[in-house]
Every structure is written in structure tokens, then in C-alpha cells.
Amino acid sequence: MCSSRGIKSRVHHNMDTQSGSHIFSIRAREILDSRATPTVEATVVLESGYRGTVSVPSGASVGKYEAVEIRDKDENRYHGLGVLTAIQNIHTSIAPHLRGKDVLNQYEIDKTMIDLDGTQNKSKLGANAVLAVSLSVCAAASQFSRIPLYRYINQMITSQFPITIKRIPIPLFNMINGGKHGAGNLNFQEFLVIPPSNSLFRDALIRGVETYKAIKQILEYRNAIHSLGDEGGFAPNLFTNEDALEILNEAVRSNNQQIGRDIFLGMDVAASHFKTEKGYSIKDRPTPYSTKEFISYFQNIYQKYRFLLLEDPIDEDDWAGWQEIIKELGNETLIVGDDLIASNYKRLEQAIRSKACGAVILKPNQIGTLSELLSTVTLAKKNDIKCIVSHRSGETNDTFIADLSVGIQSEYVKFGAPARGERVAKYNRLSQIEDEIVPV
């Protein structure tokens, strides 16, 4: 729930708030995401005529601690995946309570919606409904204030924790898609290519694209499947998860670059999705791994590939396992919590107390409002936990999270491969912002 931890302060500006910063209307509509699944887009119109429109994504790999999106469950329409109920909630429940409120007070608006919903996980109104309005309010406020969205977001969070905009986050390119994002061939969900942290974004993007094209050439040479997964990466028919790392290694070498110097590797394991009562069951071994054995598995392949980042390597409820992998690998690689934390302030608090991870994935639709997400960001920053702003597998062409990543100065972003329009839109937005903040 949103509490005193929220972003309370109004963003300062030199305009009369009585002359147009109040909400005149809120309208929502059903659109399609990148997986041909319906999702919510909302538009907040101010009395001055300024407006903000934002659409929200949806994940295929959903952790149990995420806020709940509402689907219609009408099997005669979109196989039950329609979002007309969420849209109706915006029009009949949310809009009447927000009409006339000042968009420059994000906290008050978000708290109003949280109180209207009254549940811990947004299950009454739907996180997809609440978030679409929350982000559109911010977009409208940015337009009214006549400053770029990333700078408006930066002003919001700086009221809680001072952050100066200096750089564009480093992209984590998802080059090979497995798990629920791929073709069911690989257990691990994402195999990542990571440019050096001192790269300008424009140079990082070039390295990502060159590696991406090299991967395609290698897969074609091997007569392997090179169709694309949900996040724009390739979904090949490989024998083991480690084979995917070897493909990445080969692609980097083919560009006369070196793993650990010019390019780094990473993985989003999404371990909760193949954890059974018998252990972690992956195709690399016929019998399941215990937690201890699975950590040893990662230690062994680390010796070969020196991966920089390991996301969700342990089940989301195994806190002892997370503590153990931090102890064994935390000095060598960044251990990242996604399903473990679900962008939730209280779960991040627990992770900090437990020393369970060194970085947190931030997905606005996991928590449901911008205020709550910024509270989680502030907690991470104060405790030296690295931030990674992330898309979902079902995305739209909306670029809000690109501005968000710059505004909060996250260390990394995850927007998928440098392919498919809904991914490329976000990378292109980062290029635009870099032109504004970094001299050519």
C-alpha cells in the first residue's frame, strides 16, 4: 500500500496551478500488445488542454507477488483476455474520483486510486487500470510543466532522494529467448549481451546490434531455427541452456571482440517457473538439481563465461537459497531479484535485511502506481541496490519506461533485443534523450 514512503511533494514550477493543471477527463481504450493480447491505454486531459496518453504492458512470466491485472474472462471474446472490465473501472470508478484533482500531485492521485481499490494487489480495480491512469497523469503533468518526461520524473524522485541526470542506462540485450518467452526449447528465459558500463548509449547500441546480427549468421550456418521469441531475441532449437551461452560467445568473437572486456554476458534464469518438488529441472541434466547443486552449476559455468549478471537464479520463496548464492557468487556477478521482489517495497526491505540480492528489476505493472514504484527505487538507491528498469514480454510502442529509466538514473535497462518495433521504440527514445543530455 502507498504510505508516507510515497512521493508526496508537488513538483515545483512557475505556472499557476489553478489555470489548467487539474484533470478535466480520463478516457481509456482497449488496444493490442505485441503478443496480440488486449491491454489498456488511458488518456488524461487537463483543463488547459494538455494531455498525457500511456499504455501498459503485460507479462507472460508473472511472479506470484505481482499486482493483479483484470481480464474479462469472456471466452467468446479474445479467448477471455479482453480488458473491457478494467476500462469500465477507469470510467466509472476512477475517473469520477480524480476529476478536478491537480496532476502535479502524483502522490495524492495514486493514493486515491489505491484507497478506491482497497486490496493489497490491486485485484479490485486491476493493476492494468490503475497503472494506465497513474502513468498518464505523470505524462500530462510533464506536458503541462513543459519539461521532458524524464526530467519531470527526476524532479519527483529528487524530492525523496537527490539524483542528477548524467547518463543513459546500459542496455541488457535479450539476444536468445527461452522459457515462456521462447519456443519451449530452453529453460532459462533470457540470455543477455551487456556492453561495458562506461559506454555511451550510442556505442552500446551499435555493439548490441552487431552481436545480434552475428548470432543470426551463426544460427543460419548451423541450420538452427532462428525465428524470434516474444522479446525479439532468437528462439533456437539447442540441446542445452549452456549451448545458448556458447552461441553468444561465438558471436562476440566473430566481431573480433572479447567476453569480459568488450561485451559481457548475463542470464535471466526465471527459476521459479521450472522449480518442482524434486528440485530445479532443466534439460542440461536428466535429474533435478537441489538448491545447493544448482548453485554449484552456476559456479561451474561462471568459470567458463564470466557472466556479469544473474537474474532470478533461485525460486522466489527460497530466501535461504538466495542468501547462499550471494555468498558463493555475489562478489563475482550481480545477483538480481525480479520475481523475488516484484517491484514491491516490503519485499525489497526483506531482501535488503536478508542480503539476498544486489540489484532489483523494476516493472511498473508489478506494483501498479508510479508513486509506489518510486518509493521502491528510493529504498534501493539508499541501500546501494542497483536498479534495472524493465519491459514485459507483452509490450506496446509506449516509451514511458525509457524516460523513467533516465529520470531515476537506473544502472541498466531491459527492453529486449534490438529488434521488433515495441522494443526498438524504447531504444530509439533513449537515443533521443542522449542527444539532449550528452554532447555529440
C-alpha positions as CSV (number, residue, x, y, z in Angstrom):
1,M,0.0,0.0,0.0
2,C,1.1,3.6,-0.6
3,S,2.1,5.3,2.7
4,S,4.3,8.0,3.9
5,R,7.0,6.4,1.9
6,G,5.3,7.7,-1.3
7,I,6.4,10.6,-3.4
8,K,4.4,13.3,-1.6
9,S,5.9,16.5,-2.7
10,R,4.5,18.5,-5.6
11,V,6.9,19.2,-8.4
12,H,7.8,22.9,-8.4
13,H,7.1,25.0,-11.5
14,N,6.4,28.6,-12.3
15,M,2.8,28.2,-13.6
16,D,-0.4,28.9,-11.8
17,T,-1.8,25.5,-10.8
18,Q,-5.3,27.0,-10.8
19,S,-5.1,27.7,-14.5
20,G,-5.2,24.3,-16.0
21,S,-3.3,21.6,-14.2
22,H,-6.5,20.0,-12.9
23,I,-8.0,16.9,-14.5
24,F,-10.8,17.5,-16.9
25,S,-11.4,14.0,-18.2
26,I,-10.0,10.5,-18.3
27,R,-10.7,8.1,-21.1
28,A,-9.4,4.6,-21.6
29,R,-9.5,2.2,-24.6
30,E,-8.6,-1.4,-25.4
31,I,-5.5,-1.8,-27.6
32,L,-3.3,-4.8,-28.6
33,D,0.1,-5.5,-27.2
34,S,3.0,-7.2,-29.1
35,R,1.6,-10.7,-28.5
36,A,-1.8,-9.8,-29.9
37,T,-3.3,-9.6,-26.4
38,P,-5.6,-6.8,-25.4
39,T,-4.2,-4.2,-22.9
40,V,-5.2,-0.8,-21.6
41,E,-4.4,2.7,-22.9
42,A,-5.5,5.7,-21.0
43,T,-5.6,9.5,-21.7
44,V,-5.7,12.1,-19.1
45,V,-6.9,15.5,-20.4
46,L,-6.3,18.7,-18.3
47,E,-8.5,21.8,-18.1
48,S,-5.7,23.6,-20.0
49,G,-6.0,21.1,-22.9
50,Y,-2.7,19.4,-22.1
51,R,-2.9,15.7,-22.1
52,G,-1.0,12.5,-21.4
53,T,-1.5,9.1,-23.0
54,V,0.2,5.9,-21.8
55,S,-0.5,2.2,-22.5
56,V,0.5,-0.6,-20.1
57,P,2.2,-3.9,-20.9
58,S,1.6,-7.5,-19.7
59,G,3.9,-10.2,-18.7
60,A,3.9,-13.9,-19.6
61,S,6.3,-14.9,-16.9
62,V,4.3,-13.5,-13.9
63,G,5.5,-13.8,-10.3
64,K,3.1,-14.7,-7.6
65,Y,3.8,-11.4,-5.7
66,E,2.9,-9.1,-8.6
67,A,-0.1,-6.8,-8.6
68,V,-3.1,-8.3,-10.5
69,E,-4.3,-7.2,-13.9
70,I,-8.0,-7.7,-14.6
71,R,-9.1,-9.7,-17.6
72,D,-12.8,-10.1,-18.7
73,K,-12.7,-13.9,-18.8
74,D,-15.4,-13.8,-21.6
75,E,-14.4,-16.8,-23.7
76,N,-16.4,-15.5,-26.6
77,R,-14.1,-12.5,-26.9
78,Y,-10.3,-12.6,-27.2
79,H,-10.4,-16.0,-25.5
80,G,-11.3,-14.3,-22.2
81,L,-8.3,-11.9,-22.3
82,G,-10.2,-8.7,-23.1
83,V,-9.8,-5.7,-20.8
84,L,-13.2,-4.0,-21.1
85,T,-13.8,-4.6,-17.3
86,A,-10.6,-2.7,-16.5
87,I,-11.6,0.1,-18.8
88,Q,-15.1,0.3,-17.3
89,N,-13.4,0.5,-13.9
90,I,-11.5,3.6,-15.1
91,H,-14.6,5.3,-16.5
92,T,-17.0,4.5,-13.6
93,S,-14.8,4.2,-10.5
94,I,-11.5,6.0,-11.1
95,A,-12.4,9.0,-13.3
96,P,-15.2,10.4,-11.1
97,H,-12.9,10.5,-8.1
98,L,-10.0,12.0,-9.9
99,R,-11.8,14.7,-11.9
100,G,-10.7,18.1,-10.7
101,K,-7.6,16.9,-9.0
102,D,-4.2,18.5,-9.7
103,V,-2.0,16.3,-11.8
104,L,1.1,17.9,-10.2
105,N,0.3,16.0,-7.0
106,Q,1.0,12.4,-8.2
107,Y,1.1,11.0,-4.7
108,E,-2.4,12.2,-3.8
109,I,-3.8,10.8,-7.1
110,D,-2.1,7.5,-6.7
111,K,-3.2,7.2,-3.1
112,T,-6.8,8.0,-4.1
113,M,-6.8,5.0,-6.5
114,I,-5.1,2.7,-4.0
115,D,-7.8,3.6,-1.4
116,L,-10.5,3.1,-4.0
117,D,-9.1,-0.4,-4.8
118,G,-8.7,-1.3,-1.2
119,T,-6.7,-4.5,-1.8
120,Q,-3.0,-5.3,-1.4
121,N,-2.6,-6.4,-5.0
122,K,-4.9,-4.1,-7.0
123,S,-7.3,-7.0,-7.6
124,K,-10.5,-5.0,-7.3
125,L,-9.9,-2.3,-10.0
126,G,-7.0,-4.0,-11.7
127,A,-3.3,-3.0,-11.8
128,N,-3.7,-2.5,-15.6
129,A,-6.4,0.1,-15.0
130,V,-4.7,1.8,-12.1
131,L,-1.3,2.0,-13.7
132,A,-2.6,3.3,-17.0
133,V,-4.1,6.2,-15.2
134,S,-1.2,6.7,-12.9
135,L,1.4,7.0,-15.7
136,S,-0.9,9.1,-17.9
137,V,-1.3,11.5,-15.0
138,C,2.5,11.9,-14.9
139,A,2.7,12.3,-18.7
140,A,0.0,15.0,-18.6
141,A,1.9,16.8,-15.8
142,S,5.1,16.7,-17.8
143,Q,3.3,18.3,-20.7
144,F,1.7,20.9,-18.5
145,S,5.0,21.7,-16.9
146,R,6.6,22.0,-20.4
147,I,9.6,19.8,-19.5
148,P,10.6,16.4,-20.9
149,L,9.1,13.5,-19.1
150,Y,12.4,12.1,-17.9
151,R,13.2,15.5,-16.2
152,Y,9.7,15.6,-14.6
153,I,10.2,12.1,-13.2
154,N,13.6,13.1,-12.0
155,Q,12.1,16.1,-10.1
156,M,9.6,13.8,-8.5
157,I,12.2,11.3,-7.1
158,T,14.7,14.0,-6.2
159,S,12.2,15.3,-3.6
160,Q,13.0,12.0,-1.8
161,F,16.5,11.2,-2.9
162,P,18.8,13.5,-4.8
163,I,19.6,12.2,-8.3
164,T,21.4,14.1,-11.0
165,I,20.8,13.1,-14.6
166,K,24.2,12.4,-16.1
167,R,23.9,9.3,-18.3
168,I,21.8,6.8,-20.2
169,P,21.4,3.4,-18.6
170,I,23.4,0.5,-20.1
171,P,21.1,-1.9,-22.1
172,L,20.8,-5.6,-21.3
173,F,20.1,-7.0,-24.7
174,N,18.0,-10.2,-24.6
175,M,19.5,-12.0,-27.6
176,I,18.2,-15.5,-27.1
177,N,14.7,-16.1,-25.7
178,G,13.9,-19.2,-23.7
179,G,11.4,-20.2,-21.1
180,K,7.9,-18.6,-21.5
181,H,9.4,-16.1,-24.0
182,G,10.8,-18.6,-26.4
183,A,9.7,-21.7,-28.2
184,G,9.8,-24.0,-25.2
185,N,13.2,-25.3,-26.2
186,L,15.3,-23.7,-23.4
187,N,14.5,-23.5,-19.7
188,F,16.3,-20.2,-18.9
189,Q,14.3,-17.2,-20.0
190,E,16.8,-14.7,-21.3
191,F,20.4,-14.9,-22.5
192,L,21.8,-11.4,-22.3
193,V,24.6,-9.4,-24.0
194,I,25.8,-6.4,-22.0
195,P,28.1,-3.6,-23.3
196,P,30.6,-2.1,-20.8
197,S,29.3,0.2,-18.2
198,N,31.4,3.1,-19.4
199,S,29.9,3.0,-22.9
200,L,27.9,5.9,-24.3
201,F,24.5,4.6,-25.2
202,R,25.0,5.2,-29.0
203,D,28.1,2.9,-28.8
204,A,26.4,0.3,-26.7
205,L,23.5,0.1,-29.2
206,I,26.0,-0.5,-32.0
207,R,27.6,-3.3,-30.1
208,G,24.3,-4.8,-29.4
209,V,23.1,-4.7,-33.0
210,E,26.4,-6.1,-34.3
211,T,26.2,-9.0,-31.9
212,Y,22.5,-9.6,-32.7
213,K,23.3,-9.9,-36.4
214,A,26.3,-12.2,-35.7
215,I,24.0,-14.5,-33.7
216,K,21.6,-14.8,-36.7
217,Q,24.5,-15.7,-39.0
218,I,25.8,-18.4,-36.6
219,L,22.4,-19.9,-36.3
220,E,21.9,-19.9,-40.0
221,Y,25.3,-21.6,-40.5
222,R,24.4,-24.3,-38.0
223,N,21.0,-24.8,-39.7
224,A,19.4,-24.0,-36.4
225,I,16.0,-22.3,-36.0
226,H,16.4,-18.5,-36.0
227,S,12.8,-17.4,-35.5
228,L,12.1,-14.7,-32.9
229,G,10.7,-15.0,-29.4
230,D,8.4,-12.6,-27.6
231,E,11.2,-10.1,-26.8
232,G,12.8,-10.0,-30.2
233,G,15.6,-12.4,-29.4
234,F,16.2,-15.7,-31.3
235,A,14.4,-18.9,-30.1
236,P,16.7,-21.6,-31.5
237,N,16.5,-25.4,-31.1
238,L,19.5,-26.0,-28.9
239,F,20.3,-29.1,-26.8
240,T,21.2,-27.4,-23.5
241,N,20.9,-24.0,-21.9
242,E,24.7,-23.7,-21.9
243,D,24.6,-24.0,-25.7
244,A,22.9,-20.6,-25.8
245,L,25.9,-19.1,-23.9
246,E,28.3,-20.7,-26.3
247,I,26.3,-19.1,-29.2
248,L,26.7,-15.7,-27.6
249,N,30.4,-16.3,-27.0
250,E,30.9,-17.3,-30.6
251,A,29.0,-14.3,-31.9
252,V,31.1,-11.9,-29.8
253,R,34.4,-13.5,-31.0
254,S,33.2,-13.3,-34.6
255,N,33.1,-9.5,-34.3
256,N,36.7,-9.5,-33.0
257,Q,35.6,-8.7,-29.5
258,Q,36.2,-10.5,-26.2
259,I,33.8,-11.7,-23.5
260,G,34.7,-9.9,-20.3
261,R,36.3,-6.9,-22.0
262,D,34.2,-5.7,-24.9
263,I,31.0,-7.5,-24.1
264,F,29.6,-9.2,-21.0
265,L,27.1,-12.0,-20.7
266,G,24.1,-12.4,-18.4
267,M,21.1,-14.6,-17.8
268,D,17.5,-14.2,-16.6
269,V,17.0,-17.8,-15.2
270,A,13.4,-17.3,-14.0
271,A,14.0,-20.3,-11.8
272,S,10.5,-20.3,-10.2
273,H,9.0,-21.4,-13.4
274,F,10.8,-24.8,-13.6
275,K,11.2,-25.5,-9.9
276,T,9.3,-28.6,-8.8
277,E,9.0,-30.5,-5.5
278,K,12.0,-32.6,-6.7
279,G,14.2,-29.5,-7.4
280,Y,15.3,-27.5,-10.4
281,S,14.5,-29.5,-13.6
282,I,16.4,-28.3,-16.7
283,K,17.5,-30.1,-19.9
284,D,21.2,-29.9,-19.1
285,R,20.8,-32.9,-16.7
286,P,18.3,-35.8,-16.6
287,T,17.7,-35.4,-12.9
288,P,16.6,-32.3,-11.0
289,Y,19.1,-30.1,-9.1
290,S,18.8,-29.4,-5.4
291,T,19.4,-25.8,-4.5
292,K,23.0,-26.5,-3.5
293,E,23.6,-28.4,-6.7
294,F,22.0,-25.6,-8.8
295,I,24.3,-23.0,-7.2
296,S,27.3,-25.3,-8.0
297,Y,26.0,-25.5,-11.6
298,F,26.1,-21.7,-11.9
299,Q,29.6,-21.6,-10.3
300,N,30.9,-24.0,-12.9
301,I,29.5,-22.2,-15.9
302,Y,30.7,-18.9,-14.4
303,Q,34.2,-20.2,-14.7
304,K,33.7,-20.6,-18.4
305,Y,31.6,-17.5,-19.3
306,R,32.2,-15.0,-16.5
307,F,28.7,-13.7,-16.8
308,L,28.2,-10.2,-15.3
309,L,24.6,-10.7,-14.2
310,L,22.3,-13.5,-13.0
311,E,18.6,-12.7,-12.6
312,D,16.2,-14.9,-10.6
313,P,18.6,-17.9,-10.3
314,I,16.6,-19.2,-7.3
315,D,12.9,-19.8,-6.6
316,E,11.1,-16.7,-5.4
317,D,10.2,-18.2,-2.0
318,D,13.7,-19.7,-1.2
319,W,15.3,-16.9,0.8
320,A,18.0,-19.2,2.2
321,G,18.9,-20.2,-1.4
322,W,19.2,-16.5,-2.4
323,Q,21.5,-15.9,0.6
324,E,23.6,-18.8,-0.3
325,I,24.1,-17.8,-4.0
326,I,25.0,-14.3,-2.9
327,K,27.6,-15.8,-0.6
328,E,29.0,-18.1,-3.4
329,L,28.8,-15.8,-6.4
330,G,27.8,-12.3,-5.2
331,N,31.4,-11.0,-5.3
332,E,31.8,-12.0,-8.9
333,T,28.4,-11.4,-10.5
334,L,25.4,-9.2,-9.9
335,I,22.6,-11.2,-8.4
336,V,19.3,-9.7,-9.5
337,G,15.8,-10.1,-7.9
338,D,12.7,-9.9,-10.2
339,D,10.1,-12.5,-9.1
340,L,11.7,-12.4,-5.7
341,I,10.8,-8.7,-5.2
342,A,8.1,-7.8,-7.8
343,S,9.0,-4.1,-7.5
344,N,7.4,-4.3,-4.0
345,Y,8.8,-2.0,-1.3
346,K,8.2,-4.5,1.6
347,R,9.8,-7.4,-0.3
348,L,12.8,-5.3,-1.2
349,E,13.1,-4.4,2.5
350,Q,13.2,-8.1,3.3
351,A,15.8,-8.7,0.6
352,I,18.0,-6.0,2.0
353,R,17.7,-7.4,5.5
354,S,18.5,-10.9,4.2
355,K,21.3,-9.7,2.0
356,A,19.6,-11.7,-0.8
357,C,20.4,-9.7,-3.9
358,G,22.5,-6.8,-5.3
359,A,20.0,-5.4,-7.9
360,V,16.3,-5.2,-8.4
361,I,14.2,-5.4,-11.5
362,L,11.7,-2.5,-11.7
363,K,8.5,-3.1,-13.7
364,P,5.7,-0.5,-13.1
365,N,2.9,-3.0,-13.7
366,Q,4.2,-5.3,-11.0
367,I,3.2,-2.8,-8.3
368,G,0.5,-0.7,-10.1
369,T,1.3,3.0,-9.4
370,L,4.2,5.3,-10.2
371,S,4.4,6.6,-6.6
372,E,4.9,3.1,-5.2
373,L,7.5,2.3,-7.8
374,L,9.4,5.5,-7.0
375,S,9.3,4.5,-3.3
376,T,10.9,1.2,-4.2
377,V,13.5,3.0,-6.3
378,T,14.3,5.3,-3.4
379,L,14.8,2.4,-1.0
380,A,17.1,0.7,-3.5
381,K,19.2,3.8,-4.0
382,K,19.6,4.4,-0.3
383,N,20.8,0.9,0.2
384,D,23.2,0.7,-2.8
385,I,20.9,-1.8,-4.6
386,K,21.3,-1.4,-8.4
387,C,18.2,-0.6,-10.4
388,I,17.2,-2.2,-13.7
389,V,14.1,-0.7,-15.4
390,S,12.4,-3.5,-17.4
391,H,9.8,-4.0,-20.1
392,R,7.4,-7.0,-20.2
393,S,7.1,-9.7,-22.9
394,G,3.8,-8.3,-24.0
395,E,4.8,-4.7,-24.8
396,T,3.3,-1.7,-26.7
397,N,5.1,1.0,-28.6
398,D,4.8,3.2,-25.5
399,T,8.2,4.7,-24.4
400,F,7.3,5.8,-20.8
401,I,9.8,3.4,-19.2
402,A,12.7,4.8,-21.3
403,D,12.1,8.2,-19.7
404,L,11.6,6.5,-16.4
405,S,15.0,4.8,-16.6
406,V,16.7,8.1,-17.3
407,G,14.8,10.1,-14.7
408,I,15.7,7.7,-11.9
409,Q,19.2,7.0,-13.4
410,S,18.9,3.3,-13.3
411,E,22.1,1.5,-13.9
412,Y,20.6,-0.8,-16.6
413,V,17.5,-1.2,-18.8
414,K,16.0,-4.4,-20.2
415,F,14.0,-3.6,-23.3
416,G,14.6,-6.9,-25.2
417,A,16.6,-7.5,-28.4
418,P,17.4,-4.5,-30.7
419,A,14.6,-5.8,-32.9
420,R,10.7,-5.6,-33.2
421,G,9.0,-2.3,-33.1
422,E,7.9,-2.3,-29.5
423,R,11.5,-2.9,-28.3
424,V,13.2,-0.6,-30.8
425,A,10.8,2.3,-29.9
426,K,12.3,2.4,-26.4
427,Y,15.9,2.2,-27.6
428,N,15.2,5.0,-30.1
429,R,13.8,7.1,-27.3
430,L,16.9,6.6,-25.3
431,S,18.9,7.8,-28.3
432,Q,16.8,10.9,-28.4
433,I,17.4,11.6,-24.8
434,E,21.1,11.0,-25.1
435,D,21.2,13.7,-27.8
436,E,19.7,16.1,-25.3
437,I,21.9,15.3,-22.3
438,V,25.2,14.2,-23.8
439,P,27.1,16.5,-26.2
440,V,28.0,14.8,-29.5
